[in-house]
Amino acid sequence: MADMDPRTAAAFKQLAARTGILQQTVDQLMALQKSATDSPKWIEQIPGRRVDFKAVIDLPVLANTTAKVEGIYTVTEDGQFVVSAIGAFFQKLEGDAAGVWGYASSADGRVSPAPAVQAIGYAGLFDQPHIISGDVTITDRGSDRRWENRDFSSALFSAQAGGVYVMPVSCLLPRNGVVEVGFTPSRAIPYKGKVQIILLGYKIVQGSTYAP
């Protein structure tokens, strides 16, 4: 090397430096590949203890209006929230049958037995006056994976299913994730009430943070 032309020696030195940088880049890529390979690919693979959990969002419904009402739920720091089903119910808050819970769907309004507290003649012997109907929206705020990009009918939460819709694929909500829920009555009702949306699933606690 001592007898090598200075320009050749400089070229070799630059080549050695570039080779070192290239090797460093290769090592970083291999580390990333290993990390991606080792990371959970399914919710079931995320480490941590599973704890049954239900999140409740109450939406006040005013009398004589079809205005949309909205609410939010923020996932707490103690663990990620896996939602596998959604329930929707309605409680009349004044008048006959006040305080009684029903379904947030009128799909079975004329086939279910009338409750004992029903006001006979409200809209037919087998109607339930404490049932409401409307459009629902559920969105995972801050995510490009929206649960719904449009309103859907509350008839999805039918009485035959117990007012609960079981999702075909579970949704993973991260710590501090925010769910936005909206309900728009399909017709005005002459009394105040409350729509309750329940997110059913489980928390993953004492596990590593997972960001798909």
C-alpha positions in Angstrom: 0.0 0.0 0.0 3.0 2.3 0.7 4.1 2.1 -3.0 0.5 2.6 -4.2 -0.4 5.6 -6.2 -1.9 8.3 -3.9 -5.1 8.5 -6.0 -5.5 4.7 -6.0 -5.0 4.7 -2.2 -7.6 7.4 -1.8 -10.0 5.4 -4.0 -9.5 2.3 -1.9 -10.0 4.3 1.3 -13.3 5.7 0.0 -14.4 2.2 -1.1 -13.7 0.8 2.3 -15.7 3.6 3.9 -18.7 3.0 1.6 -18.5 -0.7 2.2 -18.7 -0.1 5.9 -21.7 2.2 5.4 -23.3 -0.5 3.2 -22.7 -3.2 5.8 -24.3 -1.0 8.5 -27.4 -0.4 6.3 -27.6 -4.2 5.7 -27.4 -4.9 9.4 -30.2 -2.3 10.1 -32.4 -3.9 7.5 -31.8 -7.3 8.9 -32.7 -6.1 12.4 -35.9 -4.5 11.0 -36.8 -7.8 9.2 -36.2 -9.8 12.4 -38.4 -7.4 14.4 -41.2 -7.6 11.8 -40.9 -11.4 11.8 -41.0 -11.6 15.6 -43.9 -9.1 16.0 -47.5 -10.4 16.5 -49.4 -10.7 13.3 -52.8 -11.6 14.9 -54.6 -10.2 17.9 -54.4 -13.6 19.5 -50.6 -13.4 19.4 -50.3 -10.2 21.4 -48.8 -11.0 24.8 -50.7 -10.1 27.9 -53.5 -11.2 30.2 -57.1 -11.1 28.8 -59.7 -9.3 31.0 -63.4 -9.2 30.1 -64.3 -5.5 29.5 -67.4 -3.5 28.4 -67.3 0.2 27.4 -70.6 2.1 27.7 -71.5 5.3 25.8 -74.7 7.0 26.7 -76.4 9.2 24.1 -79.2 11.5 25.4 -82.2 11.6 23.0 -84.4 14.7 23.2 -88.2 14.8 22.6 -89.6 16.0 19.3 -86.4 16.1 17.3 -84.4 14.0 14.9 -81.2 15.7 15.6 -78.1 13.5 15.7 -76.6 12.9 19.1 -72.9 12.0 19.6 -70.6 10.6 22.3 -67.1 9.3 22.6 -65.2 6.6 24.5 -61.4 6.8 25.2 -59.5 3.6 25.8 -57.7 3.8 29.2 -54.0 3.3 29.8 -54.3 -0.1 31.4 -54.5 -2.0 28.2 -55.5 -2.3 24.6 -59.2 -2.9 24.0 -60.3 -5.7 21.6 -64.0 -5.1 20.6 -65.8 -8.2 19.3 -69.4 -7.2 19.6 -71.6 -4.1 19.9 -74.9 -3.7 21.8 -77.5 -0.9 21.4 -80.4 -0.3 23.8 -82.9 2.4 24.5 -84.4 3.7 27.8 -87.4 5.9 28.0 -86.9 8.6 30.6 -90.4 10.1 31.0 -94.1 9.2 30.6 -95.5 5.7 30.5 -92.9 3.0 30.8 -90.3 5.5 32.0 -87.1 3.8 33.1 -87.8 0.7 31.1 -85.0 -0.6 28.8 -85.8 -1.7 25.3 -84.0 -2.3 22.0 -82.5 0.5 19.9 -84.4 -1.1 17.0 -88.0 -1.2 15.9 -87.5 -4.3 13.8 -89.6 -6.5 16.1 -92.1 -3.8 17.1 -95.2 -5.9 16.1 -94.1 -9.4 17.0 -92.8 -9.2 20.5 -95.1 -9.7 23.5 -96.3 -6.4 24.9 -94.6 -5.5 28.2 -96.8 -5.1 31.3 -96.0 -1.4 31.5 -97.0 -0.8 27.9 -99.5 2.0 27.2 -102.2 -0.1 25.4 -103.3 1.5 22.1 -100.1 3.5 21.6 -99.6 2.1 18.1 -101.1 -1.3 18.3 -101.4 -4.1 20.9 -98.0 -5.6 20.2 -96.0 -2.4 19.8 -93.4 -1.5 22.4 -93.5 2.3 23.0 -90.1 2.4 24.6 -88.4 1.2 21.4 -86.6 3.7 19.1 -85.3 3.4 15.6 -82.5 5.3 13.9 -79.2 5.4 12.1 -75.9 4.6 13.9 -72.3 5.6 13.2 -69.2 4.2 14.9 -65.8 5.5 14.0 -62.2 4.8 15.3 -61.0 8.4 15.5 -57.4 9.0 14.3 -57.3 5.8 12.3 -57.4 5.2 8.6 -59.3 2.0 9.3 -62.8 3.4 9.9 -65.3 0.9 11.3 -68.0 2.5 9.2 -67.8 5.1 6.5 -71.6 5.6 6.5 -74.6 5.5 8.8 -76.3 2.1 9.2 -79.7 1.1 10.5 -80.2 0.4 14.1 -82.2 -2.7 13.0 -78.8 -4.4 13.0 -79.2 -4.6 16.8 -82.4 -6.7 16.6 -84.3 -8.2 19.5 -83.8 -11.6 18.1 -80.1 -11.2 18.6 -80.6 -9.8 22.1 -79.8 -6.3 20.9 -76.2 -7.3 20.2 -74.3 -7.4 16.9 -71.3 -9.8 16.8 -68.7 -8.4 14.6 -67.2 -10.7 11.9 -63.7 -9.4 12.7 -62.6 -8.0 16.1 -61.3 -4.5 16.2 -58.1 -3.6 18.2 -58.2 -0.2 19.8 -54.9 1.1 21.2 -54.3 2.7 24.6 -55.8 6.3 24.4 -57.7 5.4 21.3 -61.0 7.2 20.8 -64.3 5.8 19.5 -66.9 8.2 18.2 -70.5 7.1 18.3 -73.5 8.8 16.8 -77.3 8.1 16.7 -79.9 9.9 14.5 -83.5 9.0 15.3 -85.4 8.1 12.2 -88.5 9.8 13.6 -89.1 12.2 16.4 -90.4 10.7 19.7 -92.6 12.7 22.1 -90.5 12.0 25.2 -86.9 12.1 26.3 -84.8 9.0 26.4 -81.3 7.5 26.3 -79.6 5.3 23.7 -76.8 3.2 25.2 -74.1 1.8 23.0 -72.0 -1.0 24.6 -68.7 -2.1 23.2 -68.1 -5.7 24.3 -64.8 -7.5 24.3 -61.7 -7.7 26.5 -58.6 -5.7 27.5 -55.0 -6.9 26.9 -53.1 -5.9 30.0 -49.5 -6.5 31.2 -48.4 -7.0 27.6 -46.2 -5.2 25.1 -47.6 -2.3 23.1 -48.6 -3.5 19.6 -49.0 -1.1 16.7 -50.2 -2.9 13.5 
